[in-house]
Amino acid sequence: MKKEITFKEYNEALNIIEQYNKQKFEIKEENKNLLERRKKLKYVLRYVSSLTDISISTISRIENGETAQKKTMKKLDNFYTKQENKKKL
């Protein structure tokens, strides 16, 4: 038996979908930024992996827009920040 939803419920569902899509877009932008930073530093995945203890496949998945644990994202961000600051010296 199908239950009809109200207009209010429909709008709430649309808002949830919109928020989800916005989050996915923001994640992809953040991940793209990590890829650009790695390339700017001229580092290959294997090198980053060896210094961060994050697997090559995980770094690759992140750079291709997949989600990851916050601690992994933070670890990569901190690593790139440290490396960028070294290059400035």
N, C-alpha and C positions, 0 to 999 in steps of 0.2 A: 504494500500500500504506500503510495507516494504521499509525502507531506509537503504541502505548499509552504513556501517561506514568505515572510512579509517583506515589504520594500526595505524596511530598516535592516532586517537580517541580511538581505541581498547586498545592501550598501556596506555593511560591516564586513562581509566576506570580500567584497571588492577592495576595501581598505587594507585588509590583511594581505591580500595578493599583491597590492601595490607596494606595501611596506617590504614584503619579501623580495620583490623584484628590485626595489631600491637597494636593499642590503646586498643582493647578489651583484649589482652593478658596482657598488662601493668596494666590495671584496675584489672584484676583477680589476678595478682601478688600482687598488693597493698592491695587488699581486703584479700587475704590469709595471708598477713603480719599482718593485724589487728586481724584476728582470732588467729594467733599464739601468738601475744602479749597478748590477753585476756586470752588465756589458760595458758600462762607462769605466768601471775599474779594470776591465779586460781580464776578468776571471772566468775560468771554465768551471762547470758544475763540480767536477771532481775536486778542484782546489777548495772551493767553498765548503763542500761536504767534508773534506779532511780537516778543515779548521773549525767547523761548527758541530761536528758529529751529527749532522742531519743528513739522511741518506740522499743520494743523487736523485732517486725516483721521487722522494718527497719534495725536494726543491723544484724539480721539473714540474710536478703536479701543481705546486703553488704558483709557479710562473705561468702556467697554462690556465689559471683561473679557478682552480679547485680550492675549497676551503681547507684550513688546517687549524690545529690547536693554537690558541692565542700565544702560548709560551713559545711555540715554534716560530710563529711570525715575529714575535718580539726578539727572539734570538737572532734571526736573520737581520732584522732592522738594526739591532745593536751592533752586529758584526759589520754591516755595511757602513754604519755611521763611524765606527772606529777606524775602518780602513780609509774612508773618505777623509777623515781628519788627519790621518798619517800622510796622505798624499798632499795635503795642503801645506805641510811643513817643509 
